[in-house]
Amino acid sequence: MYPDLVLTNANVITLDPSKPHCEAVAVKYGVIAQVGSMEVVEKGIGVGTLVLDLEGRTVLPGFIDTHVHLDDFGLTLRTVNLEGAASVEEVNGLLSERVRRTPKGEWVLGRGWNENKLRERRLLTRWDIDDVSRDNPVYLHHFSCHATLLNSKGLEASGIDRHMKPPAGGWIDVDKAGEPTGFLRSNARFMAPVGLNGVRPRPDLATLREAILIGVNEAVKYGLTAIHVPSADHDEIKVTQELAAEGKLPLRVTLLPKVELLDHVLKLGINSGLGDERLRIGAIKIFSDGSLIAKTAAMKEHFEGEPENIGILNDQKVFSGQIMQANRAGMQIAVHAVGDRAIEAVLDAYEAALKDTPRADHRHRIEHGSIMPRDLRERAKRLGVVVSTQPELVTRNGDGFQASLGDGRMEYTYPIKSMLDEGIVVSGSSDCPLTYPDPLKGIWSATTRASENTGKTITEGQRVTIDQAIRMYTVNAAHVGFDEKRKGTIEEGKLADFTVLSGDPYAIGPERIRDIMVEMTIVGGVRVYERA
């Protein structure tokens, strides 16, 4: 039988040690049927075979991002983008345009502001943005995604005043007089009545559907053939399932249900791995602490210049119990853990759960793993824990990390090379929409660790090789999702998922990886994106 698709005249980097390079690949029924030289593969071409002459372009196994907030990605593209704002004045200018188009009394939503990029070099307060609109509540999601800013009208609409106590796992910033500044950290951001994750009003199913479609169709433009979606709620699972049934998911999706659904998942007998090649259930997602950027990560030592701030650790008894329950049920578990105090607590919980119910190949995950000194890395390796981390956060925010942590702790902040060299399986991800789901940018970040603000290298010793970085988004990402038999390398019998690049990342210096373009994304032998 003739193949459905043949990629020929290509620089195919298979990441398969037994056959690391080839010139051509044949695909049948969405699966890789043959890998070899042009001469050998082209002999099988017949009637109905689509032949793509790639003219020397590079083909890699399809990129996988193991941490994408899919609904937030699509929805935040509709809010005011403040990522490029360099001053309070620019923030207000961008907001003013949206306020003019927003009816009186409705929320104005923005995202991505970063005090490290503002000329004022400080957190915004409600008084900075009050003059933009006295009639509209304003909600500005911090670029850390773990804090937000409300204007005075927004505080009023949320019922927040100087007498309001923050919820567990959050706090409300106040000035010297005890008045709320409008900046809400971690769980306090949920006090604003604007819905799920504090990013936007709670969408109806039609809006959510549109957002997810926007998200998946943007993701393939970055060469992604598969993504993991953490903290998926009831509606997101429902809508994504409908889109999969309609054939409208251009890439493969693994949903990580939020822990609030754990009882329902277990009562239904659902386990990690349920689904098919297009849509599957993965790990159960749990939170243990906040954000390094927002200084709410649970730390063993205080943040620089803030002697009383060691971040926020969520109720350890609660999340440890959730870990125990999920492990007993045979679920894979993924826990958001950023600070070293949180990571230690999560490893304690994993160790207790595995002692209670031993499992040989659980692949329990730590999401982020930002502050990982050697002793915690050794425990993670011994326990068989894998890490899904975000290299781009170092290049985007490393200067801020340096100021918050000091030189000593920076040596083990996002210690990706140390983790890899010590045998921990580390996958690459974006935490989109915290950053865009761009594996090439992640690979550049992991190999250079170059500050986007100053160009200086952030912790030189944690730069990884190009091969290590590429494997984080292919081989390692497949392993983290129990998908190594189907994804991650270009081998006969595996899914025909490919990322076609304009250049060979192995043949150029790390600094130039950002110049490479995604030419084509192929999922199951079907072109789902092609650059014009």
C-alpha positions, -999 to 999 in steps of 0.1 A, spaced: 0 0 0 13 34 -9 20 60 18 -4 89 22 24 114 27 62 116 20 85 143 33 115 143 11 147 163 5 147 172 42 172 174 71 153 150 94 166 150 130 149 120 145 163 121 181 163 83 177 198 71 187 196 41 163 190 64 133 197 100 143 194 116 108 177 108 75 164 126 44 129 113 40 99 101 60 68 82 48 34 83 65 4 60 64 -28 63 84 -13 91 105 16 69 116 53 70 105 57 41 81 93 45 69 123 66 78 154 66 56 172 80 26 154 98 -3 163 69 -26 147 43 -4 116 62 7 108 76 -27 106 40 -41 73 36 -22 56 66 -37 24 57 -56 -10 69 -67 -25 92 -41 8 99 -22 12 136 -13 49 144 -17 64 174 0 98 185 -12 111 204 19 141 218 0 166 210 28 145 223 56 148 208 91 123 183 104 120 176 142 96 155 162 66 176 169 70 201 197 51 194 230 44 221 256 35 205 289 19 235 306 -5 257 285 -36 273 300 -56 270 268 -88 288 277 -69 317 293 -47 319 262 -76 325 239 -95 348 263 -65 370 272 -59 377 236 -92 397 238 -81 418 268 -59 450 268 -23 438 263 0 458 287 31 437 281 49 465 263 40 493 286 71 511 298 56 536 322 24 544 342 15 569 315 17 542 288 -5 518 309 -31 546 312 -29 554 275 -36 518 265 -65 515 290 -81 548 279 -87 534 244 -106 504 259 -125 526 284 -139 547 256 -154 516 240 -168 501 272 -202 510 286 -204 527 319 -202 503 348 -187 473 329 -154 458 338 -123 468 318 -98 440 317 -61 442 310 -31 418 314 6 415 314 18 447 331 53 442 346 68 466 372 103 455 362 97 471 327 81 503 340 102 534 342 89 539 377 102 504 387 75 498 413 41 480 416 12 499 403 -15 511 427 -52 519 422 -43 556 424 -21 553 394 -51 542 372 -81 558 389 -81 587 365 -85 564 335 -121 557 346 -142 567 376 -172 548 362 -157 515 352 -141 489 375 -107 480 361 -89 447 366 -53 444 354 -39 409 356 -2 410 367 23 393 343 30 367 369 -6 355 366 -7 352 404 -17 388 413 -39 415 400 -45 453 403 -80 468 408 -88 505 406 -109 521 433 -141 513 415 -129 477 411 -123 475 449 -157 489 456 -174 464 432 -155 436 449 -165 448 484 -128 452 494 -120 479 520 -95 484 548 -116 461 571 -116 432 547 -95 402 556 -78 383 528 -87 347 522 -64 318 531 -35 317 507 -37 353 497 -31 389 509 -42 424 501 -15 451 499 -21 482 520 -4 515 523 10 530 555 -24 542 565 -39 507 561 -58 515 529 -58 488 502 -35 498 473 -56 477 449 -29 450 445 -42 415 454 -18 386 456 -24 349 451 -59 338 463 -69 373 472 -73 380 434 -103 357 434 -122 382 456 -129 402 425 -161 391 409 -146 386 375 -146 349 373 -123 319 367 -86 324 375 -92 361 379 -85 368 343 -119 378 328 -156 375 334 -167 339 336 -174 331 300 -204 312 287 -198 280 268 -200 298 234 -173 323 244 -152 295 259 -155 275 227 -143 305 207 -114 311 231 -102 275 229 -104 275 191 -84 306 190 -58 291 214 -53 258 196 -51 275 162 -25 299 175 -5 271 192 2 252 160 18 284 145 46 278 170 52 243 158 33 226 186 17 193 179 6 185 214 -1 205 246 -9 197 283 -36 219 297 -34 222 336 -63 231 359 -90 222 334 -124 228 348 -158 212 340 -166 236 312 -132 235 296 -133 197 296 -168 197 281 -160 222 253 -126 206 244 -143 172 242 -170 186 218 -143 202 196 -124 169 195 -155 150 185 -161 176 157 -126 172 144 -117 208 153 -86 203 174 -57 207 151 -32 193 177 -33 167 205 -45 178 239 -39 163 273 -63 178 300 -51 179 336 -83 183 356 -82 207 385 -82 191 420 -117 204 428 -129 177 403 -109 149 419 -139 133 438 -160 134 406 -131 119 385 -126 91 410 -163 83 414 -166 79 376 -136 56 375 -116 80 353 -78 76 354 -48 92 338 -46 81 302 -83 79 295 -90 91 259 -75 87 225 -47 101 204 -64 135 200 -77 141 235 -67 125 268 -70 129 306 -36 134 322 -26 142 358 -47 158 384 -36 194 390 -30 207 426 -16 240 439 9 243 468 20 280 467 21 312 446 44 329 423 81 339 424 74 370 403 46 382 426 67 372 457 41 347 469 61 316 464 66 297 496 103 303 505 125 290 533 142 324 535 125 357 531 126 377 499 154 403 497 144 436 514 111 420 528 121 403 561 86 393 569 77 379 535 84 342 530 55 338 506 24 317 510 22 280 515 -13 266 509 -28 244 536 -3 216 536 -27 191 553 -52 197 525 -29 193 495 -11 164 511 -44 146 516 -53 153 480 -20 138 469 -26 107 490 -61 102 476 -50 106 440 -20 83 444 -41 56 459 -64 58 429 -35 54 405 -37 89 391 -7 108 379 -4 140 400 9 174 389 16 200 417 23 237 412 54 242 434 76 272 430 95 281 462 118 257 480 95 255 510 66 245 488 87 219 468 99 203 501 63 201 513 52 185 480 81 160 481 71 152 517 36 145 505 47 124 475 71 103 497 43 97 522 18 88 495 42 64 478 51 48 511 14 43 517 7 30 481 40 22 463 40 27 425 69 18 403 63 43 375 40 71 387 58 100 371 43 125 395 51 160 384 63 192 399 51 222 378 77 250 377 102 237 402 117 272 404 139 271 435 155 237 436 188 234 456 207 201 454 190 184 484 156 188 468 168 177 434 183 146 450 150 138 466 130 144 434 153 121 415 151 94 442 113 96 443 110 94 405 94 129 402 95 147 369 96 185 364 77 206 339 94 240 339 96 272 319 130 284 306 116 316 292 108 329 327 145 332 333 152 354 303 121 375 308 122 379 346 156 368 357 166 404 366 137 406 389 145 371 404 180 384 411 167 414 430 142 393 450 165 364 458 201 375 458 232 358 443 232 328 466 197 315 457 201 324 420 226 295 417 196 271 421 168 292 405 155 273 375 185 250 377 176 232 345 211 220 336 217 206 371 184 188 371 191 172 336 227 163 344 215 147 377 190 125 359 157 143 365 134 142 335 126 179 328 101 189 301 98 224 286 67 245 287 55 281 286 28 285 313 9 303 285 -4 330 287 23 339 311 45 336 280 36 327 245 36 289 237 68 292 216 92 263 220 119 279 199 119 309 223 120 284 252 150 266 235 167 299 230 161 308 267 174 275 280 206 276 260 214 313 265 197 324 297 202 359 283 183 386 300 159 403 276 164 436 295 202 437 297 215 409 275 236 396 304 237 358 311 217 348 342 235 320 360 259 308 333 263 274 348 227 265 342 228 270 304 219 237 287 230 224 253 209 227 222 203 190 222 191 191 259 168 220 252 152 204 221 147 171 240 128 191 267 101 199 242 101 165 225 115 133 241 112 145 277 78 161 272 65 128 257 79 109 288 62 133 312 29 125 296 35 87 294 36 92 256 71 80 248 59 50 228 39 73 205 56 107 205 89 125 210 111 109 183 107 102 146 105 64 144 85 39 124 53 31 142 50 64 161 25 92 154 34 113 124 38 146 142 65 169 128 77 204 132 93 218 101 118 246 106 135 271 83 169 262 97 188 236 117 191 247 154 220 223 158 240 241 131 239 276 145 248 292 178 222 294 206 219 331 201 205 327 166 178 301 175 152 329 178 157 337 141 145 302 130 109 302 117 83 275 119 76 266 83 51 239 88 33 219 116 21 184 108 -1 164 131 -10 128 122 4 133 87 -19 164 81 -6 199 76 -23 220 102 -2 251 97 20 264 69 38 297 69 27 319 40 
